[in-house]
Amino acid sequence: MLSQVDLAREAAHLNRFIYNFRRWRDVSFPKPVYPLVHPAVLVETFEHGESVSHFVDELHGNERTKSALAHIGTHALLKMLLVDNFVHADMHPGNILVRATRSKPSRKKLFKTKPHVIFLDVGMTAELSKNDRVNLLEFFKAVARRDGRTAAECTLRLSKKQNCPKPEAFIQVVKESFDFWGTPEGDLIHPAECMQNLLEQVRRHKVNIDGNVCTVMVTLLVLEGWQRKLDPDYDVMHTLQTLLLKADWAKSLSYTIEGLMAP
C-alpha cells in the first residue's frame, strides 16, 4: 500500500499502460505532464468523459453502447492479464470514464457513435511470476471444465508458503461444489458466483494465496460485477474460459485485439 503514495511510480505505470495500449482506438489513459512529476506530486492531462457508473446505474438507455462498454472492458483486462502481464488492479467504476467518439463513415454507412474508455488511478497494479501465471491460467481452465479437484489443487499452488491445515478437505469441498455446479440445478448458478464461493472456501480453510494473484482474481470479479449490469447477457468468465480452452488461445486473443484496434 505504501508504494501507492509514490506518485512518480504511478506516472511510470501510466507510461507503461499508454505504451501497451498505443495501438488501441477505444482505450486510453491520462498522460503525465513532465516535469510536474514527483513522488509527492503528479499532474496529468485532463480527460473529458462521464463516469461509467452513469451507464451501469442507468435502467434504460443505449443498449448497444452499454454492451460495447462491457466488451471493451473485458478485452482490455484480457490483454493486461494474458498479453502484457501488467494489470490495473483497481478497475471499479469510479476509475473509469467514458466519452463518445464518431467512427469514420463508409460509402453505405453514416457516422456511428461508439464509446471510448479512459482508465484512471493506476497506482494499484499487479504482475505475476511465470509460475503464478501458469497456475492461474490452469485454474481458470479447470473452472471452465468444471473440474473442481484441479481448480482446488491449482488454488493450493497459488502461494509459495501454503499453510492450509487440511488441504485434502479443501479439495473435497471444492470438488463437491463443482460437481453440483455440473447438475441441471447448479447450471443456473452464474460462474462468477462459483468463483466467489470458492474464495469463501479459501477463507474457511485458511488457504494462502499470494497477494498479486489474489488481486488479479478480485479485479476480475469487480469487473464482472459492473459489466453484468451493463450487459446481463455478456459473461466475462465465459469469455475468458472459452478463450483459454482453445489450443491457440494466444493467437485467438491477438485476433480479438486486432479487431478492437480496427477503425
PyMOL commands that set and color helices and strands:
alter all, ss='L'
color gray80, all
select helices_A, chain A and resi 2-5+7-20+52-57+63-84+93-95+130-145+148-156+167-181+186-188+191-204+211-230+236-244+249-261
alter helices_A, ss='H'
color red, helices_A
select strands_A, chain A and resi 27-28+32-38+41-44+50-51+87-88+96-103+112-119+125-126
alter strands_A, ss='S'
color yellow, strands_A
deselect
rebuild
show_as cartoon
